[in-house]
Amino acid sequence: MARAWADTPPAPRELYQEGHCRSHPDLPPEAWFPAQGLGEVARQARKVCRSCPVRDLCLAWALEAQIADGIWGGTSPTDRKWITTSDIPAYLHSEAFA
């Protein structure tokens, strides 16, 4: 079950300092929180994550914090739900969405 934002642990500082999503010039902030489904803009956001230096840290935080919305570590909410209910070893999670 997802946590309320007020109960969510703070994201690691590196996400705010080094994350490509924080300063990507071609994507609006809404790209990281698509209103419904994965439209083209959300797909572009996930593509940006592929080369992000903090992608694995971002995904690990989103999984630990049980984030239920948005694009985190290159994954959608559906992807993260699949990760948390699958038998895939943790070290393969980021590779599954490369």
Backbone bond lengths (Angstrom), bond angles and torsions (degrees), N, CA, C in turn:
res aa  C-N    CA-C-N  psi(-1)  N-CA   C-N-CA  omega(-1)  CA-C   N-CA-C  phi
1 M - - - 1.455 - - 1.522 109.14 -
2 A 1.306 116.85 139.48 1.456 122.30 -178.90 1.527 110.86 -74.07
3 R 1.304 114.41 148.28 1.461 120.64 176.99 1.522 110.09 -86.16
4 A 1.313 115.40 156.17 1.466 119.95 170.84 1.525 106.85 -71.89
5 W 1.330 117.32 147.36 1.463 119.78 -178.23 1.526 111.90 -55.27
6 A 1.313 117.83 -34.93 1.464 120.74 -179.22 1.527 111.57 -63.58
7 D 1.326 117.36 -25.99 1.459 121.71 -178.84 1.529 113.06 -96.77
8 T 1.307 117.07 2.56 1.453 121.72 -176.45 1.519 110.52 -79.19
9 P 1.326 117.17 132.03 1.463 118.77 176.97 1.524 110.39 -65.47
10 P 1.325 117.32 149.51 1.465 119.38 -178.58 1.531 110.98 -62.57
11 A 1.310 114.97 145.83 1.456 120.35 177.59 1.528 109.33 -71.55
12 P 1.321 116.75 149.83 1.470 119.19 176.82 1.530 111.26 -58.50
13 R 1.286 116.30 142.76 1.466 122.51 -178.24 1.531 112.12 -55.40
14 E 1.328 117.23 -33.62 1.470 120.74 -178.89 1.526 112.60 -59.52
15 L 1.323 117.05 -31.80 1.462 119.26 179.11 1.518 110.81 -61.75
16 Y 1.312 116.49 -39.40 1.461 121.12 -178.91 1.525 112.31 -78.93
17 Q 1.320 116.64 -27.38 1.451 120.11 -177.71 1.525 113.01 -89.03
18 E 1.320 117.85 -36.57 1.459 121.13 -171.10 1.529 114.61 -117.99
19 G 1.324 117.69 -10.85 1.459 120.15 -176.72 1.518 112.68 -64.31
20 H 1.311 116.56 131.30 1.468 120.84 178.82 1.530 112.01 -64.05
21 C 1.310 117.19 -25.08 1.465 120.45 -179.60 1.526 112.12 -68.23
22 R 1.301 117.77 -23.72 1.468 121.38 -175.75 1.521 112.91 -71.58
23 S 1.305 116.92 -24.76 1.464 117.82 -174.51 1.524 113.11 -141.79
24 H 1.316 117.24 27.06 1.452 119.09 -178.94 1.527 109.17 -74.21
25 P 1.343 117.30 120.96 1.466 120.50 -173.27 1.526 115.08 -73.37
26 D 1.326 117.94 -21.40 1.463 120.12 -173.70 1.526 114.78 -95.14
27 L 1.312 117.23 -6.53 1.461 119.62 -176.89 1.518 111.63 -122.21
28 P 1.324 117.12 134.85 1.467 119.85 176.80 1.534 109.60 -75.03
29 P 1.318 117.55 157.69 1.465 120.30 178.87 1.533 113.36 -53.96
30 E 1.341 116.95 -30.99 1.466 120.59 -179.03 1.528 112.32 -64.18
31 A 1.326 117.17 -20.13 1.466 120.42 -179.02 1.523 111.05 -60.48
32 W 1.301 116.64 -29.74 1.468 121.17 -176.87 1.528 111.61 -84.21
33 F 1.329 117.14 -13.00 1.461 122.13 178.50 1.522 109.32 -134.40
34 P 1.342 116.73 69.52 1.469 119.71 -177.39 1.521 111.35 -62.42
35 A 1.325 115.54 141.48 1.463 121.12 -177.47 1.523 112.01 -64.31
36 Q 1.306 116.63 -41.25 1.455 118.94 179.16 1.521 109.63 -152.21
37 G 1.301 115.36 132.94 1.457 120.56 176.95 1.514 113.72 61.30
38 L 1.309 114.25 -170.23 1.450 120.56 179.25 1.513 109.30 -111.81
39 G 1.306 115.72 88.09 1.452 120.49 176.52 1.518 110.54 -76.12
40 E 1.311 115.93 -175.67 1.462 121.20 -177.02 1.527 111.87 -60.65
41 V 1.321 118.03 -40.70 1.467 120.13 -179.15 1.527 110.35 -64.74
42 A 1.320 117.86 -40.21 1.462 120.60 178.05 1.529 110.60 -66.39
43 R 1.323 117.35 -36.08 1.468 120.10 176.20 1.529 110.40 -63.95
44 Q 1.315 116.46 -37.88 1.461 120.12 176.98 1.528 110.49 -65.87
45 A 1.314 116.56 -38.53 1.462 120.37 177.81 1.525 110.33 -61.93
46 R 1.314 116.69 -43.72 1.469 119.98 178.79 1.521 110.99 -63.08
47 K 1.321 116.61 -34.81 1.463 120.69 178.76 1.535 110.33 -65.11
48 V 1.329 117.32 -38.89 1.462 121.57 177.18 1.529 110.00 -59.93
49 C 1.308 116.59 -37.34 1.463 121.10 -179.29 1.533 112.73 -62.16
50 R 1.306 117.06 -29.58 1.471 120.26 -176.14 1.518 113.25 -56.69
51 S 1.329 117.08 -34.38 1.461 119.74 -178.65 1.526 112.97 -103.51
52 C 1.298 117.40 8.81 1.462 121.25 -177.07 1.533 110.67 -75.12
53 P 1.332 117.66 132.75 1.469 120.26 -178.04 1.528 114.30 -70.14
54 V 1.322 117.97 -15.72 1.463 120.01 -179.35 1.533 111.72 -114.03
55 R 1.305 116.43 21.66 1.472 121.47 -177.25 1.530 112.45 -57.03
56 D 1.323 116.91 -49.55 1.465 119.72 -178.57 1.523 111.51 -63.55
57 L 1.326 116.82 -41.10 1.464 121.18 177.97 1.525 110.40 -63.40
58 C 1.326 116.13 -40.91 1.466 121.59 179.38 1.524 110.72 -62.58
59 L 1.318 116.57 -46.44 1.465 120.49 179.09 1.521 110.76 -63.86
60 A 1.315 116.92 -44.17 1.472 120.44 179.86 1.520 110.69 -60.09
61 W 1.337 117.06 -42.85 1.467 120.28 179.08 1.525 110.62 -64.48
62 A 1.341 117.21 -44.94 1.472 120.68 -179.12 1.524 110.94 -61.31
63 L 1.315 117.18 -38.29 1.468 120.16 178.54 1.522 110.74 -69.63
64 E 1.328 116.53 -45.50 1.473 120.13 -179.81 1.522 111.38 -63.84
65 A 1.331 116.40 -40.89 1.463 121.16 -177.75 1.528 112.54 -82.42
66 Q 1.330 116.29 -4.66 1.464 122.22 179.15 1.531 111.52 57.98
67 I 1.326 115.70 47.39 1.460 121.32 179.74 1.525 109.04 -71.53
68 A 1.313 116.39 123.51 1.464 121.27 -173.37 1.521 113.91 -100.81
69 D 1.325 118.34 -0.55 1.457 118.74 179.86 1.522 109.89 -140.51
70 G 1.310 115.66 161.37 1.453 121.03 176.61 1.512 114.98 85.22
71 I 1.329 114.02 171.67 1.460 122.96 177.05 1.525 106.93 -97.30
72 W 1.310 116.66 120.79 1.467 122.72 -179.37 1.521 107.76 -136.27
73 G 1.323 116.47 127.68 1.453 119.93 178.87 1.517 112.56 58.76
74 G 1.307 117.11 28.72 1.458 121.36 178.95 1.510 114.68 78.64
75 T 1.316 117.00 12.65 1.464 120.25 -177.93 1.526 111.70 -119.62
76 S 1.310 114.57 152.56 1.461 121.61 174.83 1.525 108.56 -92.39
77 P 1.323 117.76 170.60 1.466 119.13 174.86 1.536 112.40 -57.01
78 T 1.327 117.07 -37.95 1.464 120.76 178.56 1.521 110.68 -64.67
79 D 1.323 116.73 -42.43 1.466 120.88 177.75 1.522 110.99 -59.65
80 R 1.328 115.97 -45.75 1.472 119.31 -177.83 1.519 111.59 -66.68
81 K 1.314 116.44 -35.23 1.465 119.14 176.73 1.533 109.24 -64.07
82 W 1.332 116.48 -42.21 1.461 120.72 178.34 1.531 110.37 -62.06
83 I 1.326 117.05 -43.54 1.466 120.93 179.98 1.523 110.49 -59.19
84 T 1.313 117.07 -45.53 1.463 119.94 -175.04 1.525 113.18 -73.68
85 T 1.324 116.78 -15.74 1.464 118.75 179.49 1.526 112.81 -110.14
86 S 1.339 116.92 1.80 1.463 120.11 -178.06 1.526 110.66 -94.46
87 D 1.304 114.87 170.82 1.460 121.62 177.58 1.527 112.00 -99.08
88 I 1.326 116.81 14.98 1.464 120.80 -179.70 1.534 109.07 -72.35
89 P 1.335 117.31 133.56 1.472 119.45 177.06 1.525 110.99 -59.66
90 A 1.304 115.87 145.11 1.461 121.61 -174.96 1.523 113.08 -55.41
91 Y 1.329 118.45 -36.98 1.455 119.81 -176.73 1.526 112.92 -68.78
92 L 1.323 118.73 -12.30 1.458 121.91 179.03 1.522 113.17 -95.92
93 H 1.315 117.75 -6.77 1.469 119.94 -176.35 1.515 112.81 -56.01
94 S 1.319 117.99 -51.98 1.465 119.55 -176.81 1.518 110.98 -67.38
95 E 1.323 118.29 -30.93 1.459 120.78 179.21 1.524 110.94 -68.89
96 A 1.306 117.60 -29.66 1.460 120.66 -178.81 1.523 112.17 -66.28
97 F 1.323 117.05 -22.57 1.459 120.97 -176.88 1.522 112.27 -117.41
98 A 1.322 117.23 23.50 1.468 121.87 179.03 1.516 111.06 -71.16
